[in-house]
């Protein structure tokens, strides 16, 4: 199949136009005071089911997070992880 340059350019433009939308969808803010463990694991890069469950447990113990740095009390969440996930976390 012969590809015409203008058609190829149009297809490339469409792909590039929608790329930021799919990337942004992966980094939507998440409220760790109301999210489920599944939502937390899905939204936070490097946080799986076990750490997400630990976040829920700590949230219950604290009566809710008042400071994002409280996540450092969870085993496996260090400064590097916190720095990576901080932009998508909200506390409400």
C-alpha positions in Angstrom: 0.0 0.0 0.0 1.4 3.3 -1.0 1.2 6.1 1.6 0.7 9.6 0.5 2.9 12.2 2.3 -0.1 14.4 3.2 -2.0 11.4 4.6 1.0 10.3 6.6 1.4 13.8 7.9 -2.2 14.0 8.9 -2.0 10.6 10.8 1.1 11.7 12.6 -0.5 15.0 13.6 -3.5 13.2 15.0 -1.3 10.8 17.1 0.7 13.7 18.4 -2.4 15.8 19.2 -3.9 13.1 21.4 -0.6 12.0 23.1 -0.8 14.7 25.8 -4.3 13.7 26.7 -3.4 10.1 27.3 -0.3 11.1 29.3 -2.3 13.6 31.4 -4.9 11.0 32.2 -2.3 8.9 33.9 -1.4 11.7 36.2 -4.7 12.9 37.5 -4.7 14.2 41.1 -5.7 11.6 43.7 -7.1 12.4 47.1 -5.4 9.9 49.4 -7.9 10.8 52.2 -10.8 9.4 50.2 -9.4 7.1 47.5 -9.6 3.3 47.7 -6.5 1.1 47.8 -7.1 0.1 44.2 -7.4 3.8 43.1 -4.2 4.7 44.9 -2.3 1.8 43.4 -3.4 2.7 39.9 -2.7 6.5 40.3 0.6 6.5 42.1 3.7 5.4 40.1 5.6 2.8 42.1 2.9 2.2 44.6 1.3 -1.3 44.3 -1.5 -3.0 46.1 0.6 -3.7 49.3 1.7 -0.1 49.7 -1.7 1.2 48.8 -3.2 -1.0 51.6 -0.6 0.4 54.0 -1.6 4.0 53.0 -5.2 3.1 53.8 -4.2 1.6 57.2 -2.1 4.7 58.1 -4.9 7.0 57.0 -7.3 5.2 59.3 -4.8 5.3 62.2 -4.3 9.0 61.7 -7.9 9.9 61.1 -6.8 11.2 57.7 -3.6 12.7 56.3 -2.8 16.3 57.1 0.6 16.3 55.5 1.9 14.4 52.5 5.2 13.8 54.4 3.2 11.4 56.6 3.6 8.9 53.8 7.2 8.5 54.7 6.0 6.5 57.8 5.1 3.7 55.3 7.7 1.0 54.7 8.9 1.2 51.1 8.0 4.9 50.6 11.1 7.0 50.9 12.1 10.4 49.8 12.6 9.4 46.1 9.2 7.8 45.9 7.5 10.7 47.7 9.2 13.2 45.3 7.9 11.2 42.3 4.3 10.9 43.5 3.9 14.2 45.3 2.6 16.1 42.2 -0.5 13.9 41.8 -1.4 13.8 45.5 -4.0 16.1 47.0 -5.3 16.2 50.6 -8.9 17.3 51.0 
